[in-house]
Amino acid sequence: MKRVGSLLLMALVAANVALAQGPVPETPTPPTPVAAIGTPVPTATAGSVFDFLRPRPSPTPAPTATPTPPPFGRPLRTVSNANRTLGASKSSGSIPAMKLIPDSELVNGPAAAGFDMGAFLDGRRGYLTRYSERVRDEVLSGEQIIDRVAYQFSVNPRLLLAMLEWQGGWLDDPNPTGNARLYPYGEINAQRPNLYLQVAWAAARLNEGYYGVRLGTRQQVALDSGAKLDLPAGVNAGTAGLMSYIAAVSGSRTWAQAMGEGGFMATYRSLFGDPAQYDAGPPVPAGTQQPKLRLPWAEGETWLFTGGAHSAWGVGAPWGAVDFTTASVGGCQPLPEWALAVADGTIARSRNGEVGLSLHPGGDERVGWSVFYMHVGAVGRAASGTRVLAGDRIGHPACDGGLSIAAHLHIARKLNGEWLPALSAIPYTLGAWTFTEDEAEYDGYAIKGGEVREATETRDPAINGIH
């Protein structure tokens, strides 16, 4: 692993000490309401919570990293990592300034919390209502697949449904044919000939554009031909995310139509009306501080910091997750140690190795602060709806939920549906340790006062032990 220079490391330690001196609220900061429909949603401008994110190069991932792969281990090769800065390529044109949707309509946050997908689909006779597919070890209905991807990628199910109708006609056409049936989100790729892989690709495209603007790493979108179009200056993240998807399924000749009066937004409005009505304000209000989170294991235990900041879920999401394991077992045997609740809350979701812990009094992980645990084994895993206190048992880290070669715990933060990067104005702190990223995904450091631990698969507590 490439080590950062001593000056940078000293700066990180100094910053951690300074942060430790300030008060941290015990309860989450609620979203700031918008004064009127249509008020522009703030993007990553000077003074925002992502203000001091540095541009990231595109190095080779650390060879010792144990990544959390995408579904079925199929890389979304046509989606690039939103955390890595892409330099401006030769442009084929500029997109005029516009706002298609507010930020809150792209993420699976408060604006989506009141949406009942079952009620919306009730009475429709489209192909989606009778579709089913085996996803790993279980058969899911079309509605269940959309819901699962909406939670996994944290994108709004309303948007996913509108995209599905626009490209595939699955909401109203009972028998789509050809590419509309095989590739209902418009990604014509023989490796993704089913609904789950199609919608996962589309969700990653949304996130790539959304977080690319939030992180300041994207200036363009790419058409399916490879031609690049410059994003409008000051574009909001939700609009950029949607443009990223629309561009990916549009050619140079069809882009204008897709963005025009008869394009995607016409389909969206026919289904859900004016998107401005769903504006819940910025998912991450300026000045937000993280609530106090404890280490996710018992006092007196030392766990190994094996994965520095990396994607929270999929290639489009920010580097907001860190990984831990213990030295007690090897391979995919579940760890005997327990992963614990980092704060008081409610288990909002518990399935397929995924646990969503809502810190909000309402118990909905889409509202306020939530913490996402991944690779939690089925035996002993806390059930959905369970009320927990900080330190209560969540489950045993294993390899459940995606392909993994070793049992470990993957843990990330969300606020109002938006994934939070480790390196931001909202430091990622568990217990007394603050986690930061390095130049390569899965690299990084944990800092507690003057102590520093490095993310590595070395089983040496002096190097990567956290306690």
Beta strands, then each sheet from edge to edge (+ up, - down):
strand 1: 91-94
strand 2: 132-135
strand 3: 138-141
strand 4: 220-222
strand 5: 228-230
strand 6: 303-311
strand 7: 319-325
strand 8: 339-340
strand 9: 345-351
strand 10: 354-358
strand 11: 369-374
strand 12: 387-388
strand 13: 393-395
strand 14: 409-415
strand 15: 418-419
strand 16: 428-430
strand 17: 433-437
strand 18: 444-448
strand 19: 451-454
strand 20: 465-466
sheet 1: 1+ 5+ 4-
sheet 2: 2+ 3-
sheet 3: 12+ 9- 10+ 11- 14+ 7- 6+ 20-
sheet 4: 8+ 13-
sheet 5: 12+ 9- 10+ 11- 14+ 15-
sheet 6: 16+ 17- 18+ 19-
end
